[in-house]
Each structure stands twice: as C-alpha cells, then as structure tokens.
Amino acid sequence: MVAIASLLLGGLLPAQKVQNDLSAPLPQASDPSDVRLEQRFPPLPAGAQAQMAGVGAGDPSAAKAIPSSANGGAHRITLEQAQARARTIASPMAQLAQLQVEAAREARLAAQADYFPKVSSSFLNLHFNKLMGEELTVQHPLLGGSSTLALPLVGKNQTLVAVTAAQPLTPLFKISQVVNIARADERIAMAKAGLPVAEAALNLEKNYYELLIAQRQLAIAKANDQSTHGSKLLASNRVAPGELSASSEQRLETDKAVVIAAGKVKELTGSLNQLLAYPMDTELELVPPETVYQDVSLKEASDRAMVANPEVIEAEQTAVKARAASKLSKLDYVPDLAVLGGYAYQNNVLPLLPADFSFIGVMGTYTLFDFGKREHTLKERNAQVSAAELAVEATKAKVAANIKSSYFALERARQLSELAHRMVSAVQVQTAGYARENDELFLPKAKLEVEMFQADLEYRQALAGLKALVRER
C-alpha cells in the first residue's frame, strides 16, 4: 500500500502511450450491506446470463462444455460463472468426504439393527456308513436261537431343519452406547464433509485473482518494454560507452520482465483451465469482480463457531464417544441375558425324539473372574473421558482465539481494500476525459489496479477464512 500512496501523492507521473489498455472497466466498491455471514454475489453483467445458460449447477452437461468466443478471441468469464462451473465438476476429495459420511451412516444403522431379534436357520443332512449306536444279541430260551437288536443313538441317515430367534435383554444397554459412538462418528464425518468443497472454492477464487493480477502485470511489463525500445538515440548525439551499456541493460531488464510476466500468466491460465475443465490452451478474459463488503459481528461469529466449527464438533463428539465407552465398561459387570425360541424338524436324527418340536427359554452368561481386566478397562476409559472433556475446552479456546484474529485481519483487509478502491476511483476521475489510446496515465492506473486486486483478494481470503471457522458457506 506504500506504492499506492507514493503513486497517488507523487502526481501520477505520465508514462509512454500504450495502444492496448485494460480489458474491462473496473466496478466501484458498493456500500456495506446488512448481510451477516452470508455469501452474496453481485448481479451478472450484461450478456453474462446467456453465457451462464450452460454453466448452471443443475446442467449436467456444463462440466463438459468447451468455451467458445466470437472470432476466435479469448473466452470471457466472470468469477461467478467460474464458481458455478466448478460446482458442476466432481471433485475427488468431495466424493471421498461424501463416501466417508455414507460409511459412517451405514455403521450407525448397522449398530441400531442389534436392537432387534436375530433370526437364524440351519439345515443338516448326514449319512453315516455305520450304525451310530449299539447292537444287542438276545437269546430265546423257549423257542431257541437268538436275534440281534439295533439300538441307534442317532440315525444313520438323518435330516434336520431348525429355525431359532434370540432377543437380547441386558445387552440392549450396551447396544445403546455402541449406537451413540457410531452416531458421533457420523456427526464428525458430516462436519468435515464440506471442507473439501470450501477449500476448492477458495483455491478457485485465489487462482482467478492471481491471474487477474498477473494479466495486469504483463500489461505493465509490455508498456515498459515499448517505452524502453521506443526511445531512440539521435545520430548527432555523442554517447559514452557506459551510457550505451546502461541503455542495453535496461532493455534487457524490460524484456526479461515481459518474459517472466507472460510465463506467470500462462501458468495461472493453465491452472484455472484445469479447475474449470477447459482445454489447457484456452485463453481467458477475466472480468474484474465487484467487491461487496459484509458487516460481520465478532460476537455472532464466536457464538456460531462454538456450535458449527468442525474442530469443536469433533472434540465434542469425541467426548461423547469417550463417555459411551466408559458406560460400556460399567455394563461389563452386568450378566448378558437373552430370550431364545425356535422350531426344529428332525428326520431320524434322534429316533427317540418327536419329528418336530419347538422351544422357548432364557439364556444368560457372565464372566466370573477376569483377573482385573474389567476394572482396569473402566479406569482407562474414565481417564479418556477426562482428557476428552479438557480437549473440548482447549479446542473452544483455540477456535475463539482464531476467530478474534481472523476478525481483525478481515477488518484490516477491508480497510485496505476500500482505500485501494478510492485511489483507483480518483485516477479514473482524472482520466475520464482521455481517449483510451491516448491515456498517458496507463501505467499509474495499472499499478493501482494491481494493488487493488491484491487488496480485494486478501479481503476475500480473510472473509473465507472467517466463514470457514464459523462453518458458514
């Protein structure tokens, strides 16, 4: 911003005339709005709605559209159009976050299924090569002779079909805590699901502004290069060797500045084309966005962050999981009771039993001695509860400090952005009477615009950082 003040106070020294001026006039900063922590976008410029027809979030073909422009020139695009198009492009990180949410949801539903009875069935069909029992020889004293009697324990050829159902009783308390743990994992996954999307939007906005700045810097470098090469030495003048060397060195520096600026524009254009799924060689004509300042309350931001910040949510849900695990350890001292019931059909499995029968009863299990495992596990999980609760307080304090720091950084960025807009407006007022091809204040204007774009980018980045802390989209 020192450069801005020096340019404005120094009288805005005129520079060499340049044929190519800026691509589009810059909008003025608008008045502060009453919107609090809500993203607002300015209305699209004239003709932009037609370009947005294939870039809407609901258009499935938008992500495959190839930019086209009249007469083969650069593709004109606004920041709002770029953001709308980026939302139609599937991001691997966003898909991964959604899959993690889906996995956590299915894990919770699986845990809840344990509340209900478990119904199982079994089928058995066996053939033995020997008699599965004892053969007895019986003597007949009156008739004489003997006979052999078979006493099978189980049938030689047998079939069994059984259906059983078990409903847990006391394990329902354990299932409740397992569901609480699964639900906490789901809430953590949901809180983190929007982070990749917000990060992608932030990167797109940064890339857009950096390319806008780089294009202005390239225009400045070309203007300086034309000014240097346009100066000619008169043949009648005698020039010392040292002066000629300095002139050549100056031309070399301006040429080098053009090459560096052009390379940076090409690199940033390729990055933005990649984010928008455009061909890498697509030339982009960026429209300077309108900066809309937002009124943000520090107290409102802090209060919302304590509820919606992903770090706070994760810490709170980790404490929920720790308390649920502690209750699970206490329930290990309770016997596991379940109600059983079933129906069986047997064909020669046990010859002495009826062919079909049903049953109902209660089954209980309990570990009598485990050599202190339950006691030590309970103490461990109680310690984890205390640690998790302390982590919640520490996380809230950290987020509150970050909110305060981001808030004041946002205020500073806003003041610098407003100052830059006022300076650019003052230059535009002074040059309003000049024709574009005769604008001698091109270089001061372009340098001020670079500073203004940089200040706007810092303001937008600061606002996005604050919104990320309060989980505002």
TAKASUL-V911068 format. One record per residue. OMEGA is omega in degrees with one decimal (999 if undefined). D_FIRST is the distance of its C-alpha to the first C-alpha in whole Angstrom. Layout:
((OMEGA D_FIRST) (OMEGA D_FIRST))
This chain:
((174.9 0) (178.8 4) (179.5 5) (-177.1 5) (-179.0 6) (178.9 9) (-176.8 10) (-176.4 11) (-178.7 12) (175.7 14) (177.8 16) (-176.0 15) (-179.4 18) (179.6 20) (179.7 21) (178.4 24) (-177.2 25) (-178.3 25) (-175.2 28) (178.6 26) (-179.2 23) (-173.8 21) (-175.9 24) (175.1 23) (-175.8 22) (176.0 19) (178.8 20) (176.6 19) (-179.2 18) (179.4 21) (177.5 22) (179.6 22) (178.8 25) (-178.9 28) (-178.2 28) (174.4 28) (176.0 27) (-178.7 28) (178.3 27) (178.4 27) (178.5 26) (176.5 26) (-178.0 29) (177.5 30) (-177.8 29) (179.2 33) (-177.2 35) (179.5 33) (179.1 36) (177.5 38) (-178.5 36) (-175.8 36) (179.9 39) (-176.3 40) (-177.5 37) (-178.4 38) (-178.5 38) (-178.5 42) (-177.0 42) (-179.4 44) (-176.1 44) (-176.7 40) (-178.0 39) (-176.2 41) (178.0 40) (-176.8 39) (175.9 36) (-179.6 38) (-176.7 36) (176.0 38) (175.7 39) (-179.1 38) (-179.1 34) (178.3 31) (-178.2 32) (-176.9 29) (176.5 28) (178.1 26) (179.3 25) (177.4 27) (179.1 30) (178.9 29) (178.6 29) (179.0 32) (-178.9 34) (179.7 32) (179.3 34) (-177.2 37) (-178.0 37) (177.7 39) (179.4 37) (-179.9 39) (177.4 37) (177.2 37) (178.1 41) (178.6 42) (178.7 40) (177.1 43) (177.2 45) (176.2 45) (180.0 45) (177.9 48) (178.8 50) (178.3 49) (179.8 51) (177.1 54) (177.7 54) (179.1 54) (177.2 57) (178.0 59) (179.3 59) (179.6 60) (179.7 63) (175.5 64) (-170.6 65) (-178.6 68) (175.5 71) (179.8 72) (-178.8 74) (178.5 76) (179.4 79) (179.8 81) (-177.4 83) (174.8 86) (-174.8 89) (173.1 91) (178.8 94) (-178.4 96) (179.2 98) (175.9 100) (-178.9 102) (-179.8 99) (-176.2 102) (174.9 105) (-178.9 109) (176.7 112) (-176.2 116) (177.8 118) (177.8 122) (-175.8 124) (-177.7 127) (-177.6 129) (-176.8 129) (-179.1 128) (-178.7 125) (176.0 121) (-177.6 118) (178.0 114) (177.8 112) (176.2 108) (-177.8 106) (173.6 102) (172.5 99) (-178.0 97) (178.1 98) (173.1 98) (-172.1 96) (177.6 94) (-179.2 91) (173.3 88) (-176.4 86) (175.1 84) (-178.5 81) (176.9 80) (180.0 77) (177.8 75) (178.8 73) (177.6 71) (178.7 72) (175.8 70) (178.0 68) (177.8 66) (176.6 64) (179.5 63) (178.9 62) (179.4 60) (176.3 58) (177.1 57) (177.4 56) (178.1 54) (179.5 52) (178.5 52) (177.2 50) (176.3 48) (178.7 47) (179.8 47) (176.6 44) (179.2 42) (179.3 42) (179.6 41) (-178.9 38) (-173.2 37) (-176.5 38) (-176.6 35) (178.7 32) (179.6 33) (179.2 32) (179.0 29) (178.1 28) (178.1 29) (178.8 27) (178.9 24) (178.3 24) (179.9 25) (179.1 22) (179.0 20) (-179.5 22) (-178.0 21) (178.7 17) (176.5 17) (177.2 20) (178.6 18) (-178.8 15) (177.6 18) (176.8 20) (179.0 17) (175.9 16) (177.5 20) (178.0 20) (-179.6 18) (178.2 20) (178.6 23) (177.2 22) (-179.3 21) (177.6 25) (178.8 27) (-178.5 25) (-178.3 27) (-180.0 30) (179.3 31) (-177.5 31) (176.4 35) (177.4 36) (-176.9 39) (-177.7 43) (-177.9 44) (175.6 41) (-175.6 42) (178.0 39) (179.7 39) (180.0 39) (178.5 36) (178.0 34) (177.9 35) (178.9 34) (178.0 30) (177.9 30) (178.2 32) (178.3 29) (177.7 26) (177.5 28) (179.6 28) (179.4 25) (176.6 24) (179.3 26) (179.4 25) (178.3 22) (-179.4 24) (-179.2 26) (-179.5 23) (178.8 21) (177.3 24) (178.4 26) (176.8 23) (179.9 23) (179.9 27) (-179.4 26) (176.5 24) (177.2 26) (178.7 29) (-179.9 28) (176.0 27) (178.3 31) (178.0 32) (-177.6 31) (-178.9 32) (173.5 35) (170.8 35) (-172.3 36) (-177.5 34) (179.9 34) (177.1 33) (-174.3 30) (171.7 28) (-173.8 26) (176.7 24) (179.3 23) (-178.2 20) (173.2 20) (-179.1 20) (178.6 18) (-178.5 20) (-177.0 19) (175.7 22) (-177.0 23) (177.9 24) (-179.9 26) (-179.9 26) (179.4 30) (179.0 31) (179.9 28) (180.0 30) (-179.3 34) (-179.8 33) (179.5 32) (-178.9 35) (-169.0 37) (-178.7 36) (-177.9 33) (179.7 35) (178.4 35) (178.9 37) (-179.7 39) (179.5 40) (179.8 41) (180.0 43) (173.7 45) (175.3 45) (175.8 47) (179.4 49) (179.8 50) (177.9 51) (177.6 53) (178.4 55) (177.2 56) (177.6 57) (175.9 59) (178.8 61) (178.1 62) (-179.3 64) (175.3 65) (177.6 67) (-178.5 69) (177.7 71) (176.2 73) (180.0 72) (179.6 75) (175.7 75) (-178.4 78) (175.2 79) (-179.6 82) (178.2 83) (-178.3 86) (171.7 87) (-177.6 90) (179.0 92) (176.2 95) (174.2 97) (172.2 94) (-173.6 96) (-177.2 99) (-178.5 100) (176.6 97) (-178.0 97) (177.7 96) (-178.8 93) (176.4 91) (-177.4 88) (175.0 87) (-178.1 84) (-179.6 84) (178.3 81) (179.5 79) (177.3 78) (179.1 76) (177.3 75) (-176.8 74) (-176.6 76) (174.9 75) (174.7 72) (173.4 72) (-178.4 69) (-179.3 66) (-178.5 66) (-178.5 65) (177.2 63) (178.3 61) (178.9 61) (178.3 59) (-176.7 57) (172.8 55) (175.8 55) (177.2 53) (176.8 51) (179.7 51) (179.2 50) (-179.2 47) (179.1 46) (174.7 45) (178.9 43) (177.6 41) (179.7 41) (179.6 40) (179.9 37) (178.4 36) (177.9 35) (178.7 34) (-179.8 31) (178.3 30) (177.6 30) (178.3 27) (177.9 25) (-179.2 25) (179.4 24) (179.7 21) (-179.5 20) (-179.3 20) (174.2 18) (177.2 16) (179.1 16) (177.9 16) (-179.9 12) (179.2 11) (-179.9 13) (178.7 11) (178.5 8) (178.1 10) (177.8 12) (179.7 9) (178.5 8) (178.8 12) (179.7 13) (178.2 11) (177.9 12) (179.0 16) (178.1 16) (179.7 16) (177.4 18) (-179.3 20) (-175.8 20) (-176.3 21) (-177.2 24) (-177.9 27) (168.2 26) (-175.3 28) (-177.7 26) (179.3 28) (-176.9 27) (-179.0 24) (-179.9 22) (-176.9 19) (-176.5 19) (176.5 16) (178.7 14) (-177.4 14) (179.4 14) (177.0 11) (178.9 9) (174.9 12) (177.9 11) (-179.3 7) (178.8 9) (178.3 12) (178.2 10) (177.2 9) (178.5 12) (178.7 14) (178.0 13) (-180.0 14) (178.4 17) (177.8 18) (178.3 17) (178.6 20) (177.3 22) (178.0 22) (179.0 23) (177.3 26) (179.1 27) (-179.4 28) (177.8 30) (178.3 31) (-177.8 30) (999 30))
